[in-house]
Amino acid sequence: MLDFVVAGLSANSVPYVEGLELQRAVHRSVVSGEKPDTVIFLEHPAVYTAGKRTEPEERPTDGTPVIDVDRGGKITWHGPGQLVGYPILRLAEPIDVVGYVRMLEGILIDVLDQFGIVGRQVRGRSGVWVGPDGFEEKIAAIGIRVAEGVTMHGFALNCSNSLEAYSRIIACGIKDAGVTTMSRVLGRDVATSELIDPIRAGFLRAMAVAA
């Protein structure tokens, strides 16, 4: 069984710290067996978060606050117009973290294809990318943690968010590639709410294959 929770989108966006506490509460319940695997969807008000491998020079140069978190990866931004997904899933033994990340990428690539966007993986880099070799732009970031066999954190898909905040950081520690959004690629506004059902269906397909 897989449960889905839409915790708050757009005007009802969830402050990052509140979303982190929600994740932790659901994680405890999944670990204990009280709740089934759960995927949380939400938007956050604008915030920078830094994973464990973030270097000092990758942080904002203007003193903007950064929340340090226990996920993998480096610094990124969350904010209005970006759909964030936190899958809280028990992984099968033996745990394959790389395989799990590839699964998340595959789900998002399939969903983007439904919108007419060709997303792809880039060797040696996590997340989902668009554009030709040498001119890649990241459209979805992924950063995860696995504790007691159950995942936390997840993905951030750029739907209609501003890209201005990325100019103050070295996003994900990558200096030689840009970022983009679904709205920018398609030339029309894409609401985060449009992605909920396709991503939900993608998780159900992926989990059925993995079972």
SVG drawing of the C-alpha trace seen along z (x, -y; Angstrom):
<svg xmlns="http://www.w3.org/2000/svg" viewBox="-4 -40 38 48">
<polyline fill="none" stroke="black" stroke-width="0.4" points="0.0,0.0 1.2,-3.5 -0.4,-6.6 -0.2,-10.1 -0.5,-13.4 -0.8,-16.9 0.4,-18.9 0.1,-22.4 0.5,-24.1 0.6,-27.7 -1.0,-30.0 -1.0,-27.1 2.8,-26.4 4.5,-24.7 7.5,-26.4 10.5,-24.2 11.0,-23.4 7.4,-22.4 7.7,-20.1 10.8,-18.6 9.0,-17.8 6.1,-16.3 8.7,-14.1 10.2,-13.0 6.8,-12.1 5.8,-10.1 9.2,-8.5 8.9,-7.3 5.4,-5.9 6.6,-4.0 9.6,-2.6 7.4,-1.3 4.8,0.1 2.0,-2.2 1.7,-3.8 2.2,-2.5 4.8,-4.0 3.8,-7.6 4.6,-10.3 4.2,-13.9 3.7,-16.7 4.1,-20.3 5.5,-23.7 7.8,-25.7 8.1,-29.4 11.5,-30.5 14.4,-28.9 17.9,-27.6 18.8,-24.2 22.3,-22.7 23.1,-19.0 26.0,-17.5 28.5,-17.9 28.0,-21.6 31.2,-23.7 31.5,-27.2 32.0,-28.8 28.7,-27.3 26.6,-29.2 24.9,-32.6 27.3,-35.5 24.8,-38.0 24.2,-36.5 20.9,-34.9 20.1,-32.3 20.6,-28.6 19.0,-25.6 21.5,-22.8 19.8,-19.4 20.7,-15.7 20.1,-14.7 22.8,-13.9 23.8,-16.4 24.7,-20.0 22.9,-23.4 19.7,-24.0 16.7,-26.3 13.0,-25.7 10.2,-28.1 6.9,-29.1 6.2,-27.3 8.4,-24.3 6.8,-21.0 8.6,-19.2 8.0,-15.5 9.1,-13.6 8.7,-9.8 8.9,-8.0 9.4,-4.5 10.8,-1.3 13.5,0.0 13.9,3.7 17.0,5.5 19.8,5.3 19.3,1.5 20.3,0.0 20.5,-3.8 21.7,-4.5 18.9,-2.3 16.3,-4.3 17.6,-7.6 17.5,-6.2 13.9,-5.2 12.9,-8.7 14.6,-10.1 12.8,-7.6 9.4,-8.6 10.0,-12.3 11.4,-11.7 8.2,-9.7 6.0,-12.5 7.9,-15.2 7.4,-13.2 3.6,-13.4 4.0,-17.2 6.1,-17.0 9.4,-17.6 12.4,-15.4 14.1,-14.8 17.1,-12.7 19.8,-11.5 23.3,-12.8 26.1,-10.4 27.7,-11.2 25.0,-13.7 21.8,-13.1 18.5,-14.8 16.7,-15.2 18.1,-17.3 16.9,-18.8 18.9,-20.0 21.7,-18.6 25.1,-17.4 27.2,-20.3 24.2,-22.6 22.3,-20.7 19.9,-22.5 18.6,-20.9 14.8,-20.8 14.5,-18.5 16.9,-18.1 17.1,-15.0 18.6,-14.6 17.8,-11.8 18.6,-10.1 17.9,-6.5 17.5,-5.8 16.5,-2.5 15.8,-1.3 13.3,-4.1 13.8,-7.0 13.5,-10.7 13.8,-14.0 13.3,-13.4 12.9,-15.6 12.2,-19.2 10.6,-19.7 10.8,-23.2 7.4,-24.0 6.9,-27.8 9.3,-29.1 11.6,-32.1 15.3,-31.2 16.7,-34.4 17.5,-32.7 19.9,-30.3 22.2,-33.2 23.2,-33.6 24.5,-30.0 26.3,-27.2 23.3,-25.0 24.0,-21.4 27.7,-22.3 27.5,-22.3 29.3,-25.2 29.1,-24.3 25.3,-23.8 22.2,-25.9 18.7,-25.4 15.3,-25.7 11.6,-25.2 8.8,-23.4 7.1,-26.7 10.3,-28.1 10.6,-25.0 7.0,-24.9 6.4,-28.6 3.3,-28.5 2.6,-28.6 2.7,-25.1 1.0,-24.9 2.4,-22.5 -1.1,-21.1 -0.9,-19.8 1.9,-17.4 0.3,-15.6 -1.8,-13.0 0.9,-12.1 3.6,-11.7 1.2,-9.7 0.5,-7.4 4.3,-7.1 5.0,-6.0 2.3,-3.4 3.7,-2.0 7.3,-2.0 6.4,-0.4 4.4,2.3 7.4,3.1 9.7,3.2 7.3,5.4"/>
</svg>
